[in-house]
Amino acid sequence: MKKLVIISGGLGVMGQSFAGALTEDGYDVLLLDVREAAAGESIIGESFRCDINNEKDVEKLNDYLIRSKAEIHGLINNASCQPKGFTKELEDYPVDTFRQVLEVNLVGSFLLTKTVIPFMQRQKSGSIINIGSIQGVVAPTFEIYDGMNITSPLVYSVAKAGIIHFCKWVAARYGQWNIRCNAVSPGGLADSQRSGSDFEKIYSSKTPLGRMVKSGEVAEVISFLLSDKSRYITGQNIIIDGGWTIH
Ligand SMILES: NC(=O)c1ccc[n+]([C@@H]2O[C@H](COP(=O)([O-])OP(=O)(O)OC[C@H]3O[C@@H](n4cnc5c(N)ncnc54)[C@H](O)[C@@H]3O)[C@@H](O)[C@H]2O)c1
């Protein structure tokens, strides 16, 4: 039987990078996303439309998993969102935006974890990985956003701090079933939109390794955390930031 890994936000940049690496590792990959793949969009993995905050969608996922009879080897809580108003200053911050970011990061991850835990308990194995961020570990260096029209809002920091702590609780509760739960916290991603931008330059100048992270570098750590090589690692937050958080 092939091993299944579920990735929330699986159609996004990191989700697709994880899907590529995990397919190479021999896993079946199920991509949960609130959006449908666009016509002609080439995607790696099997797509399953699912708003992770919608209990009915998550129930459909549960039915699908029961029917598939797959071994649910892993869950990657990766989905996040940047709704309208995401980068506003706190004084003007829309409460709906604040709620939505918390919902996708925390409530959605709770619903998915709640769904996979009984499968993993029956198997007596499983690896859950939450995608955090350096923003959940240290406060933002606000000067890097000066004149950039972007910032890192309070809600993102508290959502990511929450998802990092989430894994410690799950690790403590479910270790007895050999279920591991770890967080991975990347620094800023070197994506095609940022390539060569002033933001990339200033961010890189403040990073000991002098550059932003590549999604493939995060995928390699995900691959490790799903593998038997990490069998004694649980409840940890692995920071992949080129040294950003050491000061
Ligand atoms: N991009 C970065 O610089 C960076 C840095 C550190 C951490 N991260 C984290 O990495 C993860 C992935 O980031 P990314 O850059 O690939 O983002 P992305 O926007 O490319 O992907 C996120 C995906 O989540 C999906 N999504 C949003 N709401 C959803 C919902 N309710 N249900 C299901 N799917 C939903 C979106 O449709 C999207 O496909 C996020 O948790 C993000 O916070 C990103």
The ligand as an SDF file (V2000), in Angstrom:
LIG
                    3D

 44 48  0  0  0  0  0  0  0  0999 V2000
    6.1580   32.7460    1.1890 N   0  0  0  0  0  0  0  0  0  0  0  0
    6.9400   33.0340    2.2300 C   0  0  0  0  0  0  0  0  0  0  0  0
    7.8240   33.9130    2.2010 O   0  0  0  0  0  0  0  0  0  0  0  0
    6.7790   32.2330    3.4960 C   0  0  0  0  0  0  0  0  0  0  0  0
    7.7290   32.3260    4.5050 C   0  0  0  0  0  0  0  0  0  0  0  0
    7.5650   31.6060    5.6820 C   0  0  0  0  0  0  0  0  0  0  0  0
    6.4450   30.8100    5.8400 C   0  0  0  0  0  0  0  0  0  0  0  0
    5.5290   30.7490    4.8420 N   0  0  0  0  0  0  0  0  0  0  0  0
    4.3500   29.8940    5.0590 C   0  0  0  0  0  0  0  0  0  0  0  0
    4.4060   28.8410    4.1280 O   0  0  0  0  0  0  0  0  0  0  0  0
    3.0830   28.4010    3.8260 C   0  0  0  0  0  0  0  0  0  0  0  0
    2.8650   28.3770    2.3170 C   0  0  0  0  0  0  0  0  0  0  0  0
    3.1200   29.6770    1.8080 O   0  0  0  0  0  0  0  0  0  0  0  0
    3.1160   29.9760    0.2410 P   0  0  0  0  0  0  0  0  0  0  0  0
    4.1140   31.0560    0.0390 O   0  0  0  0  0  0  0  0  0  0  0  0
    3.2290   28.7130   -0.5190 O   0  0  0  0  0  0  0  0  0  0  0  0
    1.6530   30.6020    0.0750 O   0  0  0  0  0  0  0  0  0  0  0  0
    0.6450   30.4970   -1.1480 P   0  0  0  0  0  0  0  0  0  0  0  0
   -0.2710   31.6720   -1.0140 O   0  0  0  0  0  0  0  0  0  0  0  0
    1.3720   30.3040   -2.4320 O   0  0  0  0  0  0  0  0  0  0  0  0
   -0.1710   29.1650   -0.8310 O   0  0  0  0  0  0  0  0  0  0  0  0
   -1.1550   29.0910    0.1530 C   0  0  0  0  0  0  0  0  0  0  0  0
   -2.2690   28.2080   -0.3820 C   0  0  0  0  0  0  0  0  0  0  0  0
   -3.2530   28.0550    0.6640 O   0  0  0  0  0  0  0  0  0  0  0  0
   -4.5280   28.0390    0.0400 C   0  0  0  0  0  0  0  0  0  0  0  0
   -5.5750   28.3760    1.0200 N   0  0  0  0  0  0  0  0  0  0  0  0
   -5.8520   29.5790    1.5740 C   0  0  0  0  0  0  0  0  0  0  0  0
   -6.9320   29.4810    2.3720 N   0  0  0  0  0  0  0  0  0  0  0  0
   -7.3250   28.1820    2.3390 C   0  0  0  0  0  0  0  0  0  0  0  0
   -8.4050   27.4660    2.9420 C   0  0  0  0  0  0  0  0  0  0  0  0
   -9.2900   28.0740    3.7470 N   0  0  0  0  0  0  0  0  0  0  0  0
   -8.5240   26.1470    2.6780 N   0  0  0  0  0  0  0  0  0  0  0  0
   -7.6520   25.5170    1.8470 C   0  0  0  0  0  0  0  0  0  0  0  0
   -6.6230   26.1490    1.2160 N   0  0  0  0  0  0  0  0  0  0  0  0
   -6.4680   27.4630    1.4800 C   0  0  0  0  0  0  0  0  0  0  0  0
   -4.4180   29.0850   -1.0680 C   0  0  0  0  0  0  0  0  0  0  0  0
   -5.4300   28.9300   -2.0550 O   0  0  0  0  0  0  0  0  0  0  0  0
   -3.0010   28.8110   -1.5830 C   0  0  0  0  0  0  0  0  0  0  0  0
   -3.0080   27.8870   -2.6790 O   0  0  0  0  0  0  0  0  0  0  0  0
    2.1430   29.3460    4.5680 C   0  0  0  0  0  0  0  0  0  0  0  0
    1.7560   28.7620    5.7890 O   0  0  0  0  0  0  0  0  0  0  0  0
    3.0150   30.5600    4.8010 C   0  0  0  0  0  0  0  0  0  0  0  0
    2.5770   31.3300    5.8950 O   0  0  0  0  0  0  0  0  0  0  0  0
    5.6500   31.4200    3.6810 C   0  0  0  0  0  0  0  0  0  0  0  0
  1  2  1  0
  2  3  2  0
  2  4  1  0
  4  5  1  0
  4 44  2  0
  5  6  2  0
  6  7  1  0
  7  8  2  0
  8  9  1  0
  8 44  1  0
  9 10  1  0
  9 42  1  0
 10 11  1  0
 11 12  1  0
 11 40  1  0
 12 13  1  0
 13 14  1  0
 14 15  2  0
 14 16  1  0
 14 17  1  0
 17 18  1  0
 18 19  2  0
 18 20  1  0
 18 21  1  0
 21 22  1  0
 22 23  1  0
 23 24  1  0
 23 38  1  0
 24 25  1  0
 25 26  1  0
 25 36  1  0
 26 27  1  0
 26 35  1  0
 27 28  2  0
 28 29  1  0
 29 30  1  0
 29 35  2  0
 30 31  1  0
 30 32  2  0
 32 33  1  0
 33 34  2  0
 34 35  1  0
 36 37  1  0
 36 38  1  0
 38 39  1  0
 40 41  1  0
 40 42  1  0
 42 43  1  0
M  CHG  2   8   1  16  -1
M  END
$$$$
